[in-house]
Amino acid sequence: MEPLGENEVKKELSCLNQGWELVGDKKIRHQFCFENFDRAIEFVDKVAIIANKLDHHPDISIHYDKVEIELTTHNANGLTQIDFDAAIDIEKIFDKMVGKIGRVPM
């Protein structure tokens, strides 16, 4: 799988919900906030199911009620379409859990 070019990355990033950021030129990152630790863990469990289905596994950090997700395609040494597809699936999980109105401010 070939990494996306700079313009493709910018285009794909602009299609994601607010909060995703480019880390260097090889990763995207987002921090999701929840009302408590249990909800954060529930989110991570759901992300793990999707990651296994896609066979594309994000780096995940849990900080009590915050979950940080980083996506990159290691074997392509950069960002590929699957990173952005995974980001969209992760956003869907988050929106189902908290809804757009129920989002906790960062």
C-alpha positions in Angstrom: 0.0 0.0 0.0 1.4 3.4 -1.0 1.3 6.4 1.3 -0.9 9.3 0.3 0.6 12.5 -1.0 0.5 15.7 1.0 -2.5 17.1 -1.0 -4.4 13.8 -0.6 -3.7 13.8 3.2 -5.0 17.4 3.5 -8.1 16.5 1.6 -8.9 13.4 3.6 -8.2 15.2 6.9 -10.6 18.0 5.9 -13.4 15.3 5.6 -13.0 14.2 9.2 -14.7 15.7 12.2 -13.0 18.5 14.0 -10.3 17.5 16.4 -8.1 15.3 14.1 -4.6 16.6 13.7 -1.7 15.7 11.5 1.3 14.6 13.5 4.4 15.2 11.4 3.5 13.9 8.0 3.0 10.2 9.0 0.2 10.1 11.6 -3.2 11.5 12.5 -4.3 11.9 16.1 -7.5 12.7 18.0 -8.4 12.9 21.6 -11.9 11.7 22.6 -13.3 12.8 25.9 -15.9 10.9 28.0 -17.8 11.5 31.2 -15.8 8.8 33.1 -13.3 5.9 32.9 -15.9 3.2 32.2 -17.2 5.0 29.1 -13.6 5.5 27.9 -12.9 1.8 28.2 -16.2 0.9 26.5 -15.1 3.1 23.6 -11.7 1.4 23.4 -13.4 -2.0 23.4 -15.5 -1.0 20.4 -12.6 0.5 18.6 -10.7 -2.8 19.1 -13.5 -4.7 17.4 -13.4 -2.4 14.3 -9.6 -2.5 14.3 -9.5 -6.3 14.2 -12.1 -6.3 11.4 -10.0 -3.9 9.3 -6.8 -5.6 10.4 -5.5 -2.1 11.0 -4.6 -1.3 14.6 -4.3 2.2 16.0 -2.0 3.3 18.9 -4.4 4.0 21.8 -3.6 5.8 25.1 -6.1 6.0 27.9 -5.9 8.9 30.4 -8.9 8.2 32.8 -11.7 9.8 30.8 -9.7 10.7 27.7 -8.7 8.3 24.9 -6.1 9.4 22.4 -6.0 7.5 19.0 -3.1 7.7 16.6 -3.4 6.2 13.1 -0.6 5.4 10.6 0.2 2.6 8.2 3.5 1.3 9.5 4.4 -0.9 6.6 3.8 2.1 4.2 5.8 4.4 6.5 3.0 7.0 6.3 -0.7 7.7 5.9 -2.8 5.6 3.6 -6.5 5.5 2.8 -7.1 2.8 5.4 -6.0 5.3 8.1 -8.8 7.7 7.1 -11.3 4.9 6.7 -10.5 3.7 10.2 -10.8 7.3 11.5 -14.3 7.6 10.0 -15.3 4.3 11.6 -13.9 5.5 15.0 -15.9 8.7 14.7 -19.1 6.7 14.1 -18.5 4.7 17.3 -17.9 7.9 19.2 -21.0 9.6 17.8 -23.2 6.5 18.6 -21.9 6.5 22.2 -22.2 10.2 23.0 -24.0 11.8 20.1 -23.0 15.1 18.6 -24.9 17.0 21.3 -23.4 14.9 24.2 -19.8 15.5 23.3 -17.7 16.4 26.3 -15.6 19.5 25.7 -11.8 19.0 25.6 
